[in-house]
Every structure is written in structure tokens, then in C-alpha cells.
Amino acid sequence: MLDARLLKLPIAAHQHRHEHHQIVIGVQGEADLSVDGTGSHLDTWKACLVPTEARHDYCGDHQNHVMVINLDPSTPAISTPNHADYERMVRVFEKPRTIHMDRRLQGLVQFAAGEFDRSPGNQAMQGHLAASILYCMADRVVDQRVRTSHRHSLNPDAMNRYIRANLHKKIRVQDLASEACLSVSRFHEVFREVVGTTPHQFLLEARLDQAMKLLISTPLSVSEISYRVGFSSQSALTNALRKHKGTTPTKLQVRDNVA
């Protein structure tokens, strides 16, 4: 299922493609790869994933050595134990990408390269080490996906429900961040990215929207409504409505009476 070996990349290579997934891992020196038009600079801390049929070329310096791992295109039959292994390893090849290896993974690659060089004819050992490298990379790709999805896991509707239930209180950004299970700094970053505005602006908008609904649909006094939606005073609500909505409590209440 796996074919792995150490190679020295030529100074230049023509563009080509093949019917198997391939990973090129820097072991020594440096090299440049282009996969489907996307360039990648390879050194001893990086690996380049080349999915099947992706057009690519490469060139290396005089000192470069790389580990090349090819994943057999003939997928093991579902009924065989090897199928689960294949499915676990193949997930890293969804698209061309450059993986930046951490210290542990880089150490594993260097150890494997030393064993490849020590026993060039031991294909069984090379296959096991190559599989270990792919397993580790697959786990890191999945971990990265999880972290990315968590960055976008903030639910604006949930935030809105929390704010509506606590409008009469002084809601701090720390409170919203805690509700989202994020640090304050991370919450600011994620909130702006997901919602498109700042937490403060979102909160102010929620307060004003609720105030306008109460002014139009209830006989409550402006002072009472100000308290219920979290403004410090009647004048604070009036000023915010005038500035952000172009209206006043009196105009909204008159509109309701006319209706």
C-alpha cells in the first residue's frame, strides 16, 4: 500500500502528474515545488502533499534530500483490515497543501530517514515508518480542522438569546466571552469574523431594537423601558435612539397612538 524512499531532487524537473497520492518531506537542504500552480518552499521542517492527478514540478539545491512516500492508488478492499488504515491516511490528500512539522514530527522524519539510509533494502521497515509518519500528519490535519471549526463555532443566535434574557443587566464583553467559552481576546476576534461587527455594537443594536419594540407596542414609560433594556437613564436611551436610529421615544410612541 505504501512505497517510501529517500531521493535527491534534480536541479529542475518537468511538470508531470501521477495516479497516486504523494508526499514529499524535506530531510536535508532545500527545494521548491509547484503543485497545481501553487508554490511551496520545502526545508527540513515542511512537507508537501501532492494529491493524485495534481500537476507538479520541483527543483532542489545541491544538498537537498527528501523522503518521498507514495500511497498506492489501488484502495484496499473494504473487507480487508488494510482498508481502515488506508482511509485514515488518505484523508490528508484532499487538496495540495504544505504541512509545517512540529519538533516531534520533524524528529520522527529525521529518525526514519536515518533508518532508510541504514537499511535501504528493508522495505517492510520503511513501510511501517512511512505509515507512522502519515498517521501523525493525518492526526495533525484533523486537529487543525477542529481548531478551525472551533474558531467559527460562535453562534450569533445563542448570543442574541443570552443578551435578550439579560438586557436589564450590565452585560460585559467578559460575560459574552464566558457564555461562548472563549477568552476575551479570542472572543473579540471570532465575534468580528463571524458576526461582522464588534460585541459592543451588537449589544447596543439589541438594546435599541428591544427598546423600539417596547415603545411601539406597550404603554410602559420611557424611564421603565430604559431600565428594562439596560440603559442607565431615559436620556441615555433617547440620545442613543437619535444617534443610531434617527428617531426618539416620543416619535415612536406617537406613531403607535396614530396607528
Helices and strands as residue ranges (DSSP letters): E 2-7, E 21-28, E 31-35, E 38-42, E 46-50, E 56-60, E 65-71, H 82-90, G 91-93, E 97-100, H 103-118, H 123-151, H 156-165, H 173-179, H 184-195, H 199-217, H 222-228, H 234-245, H 249-258
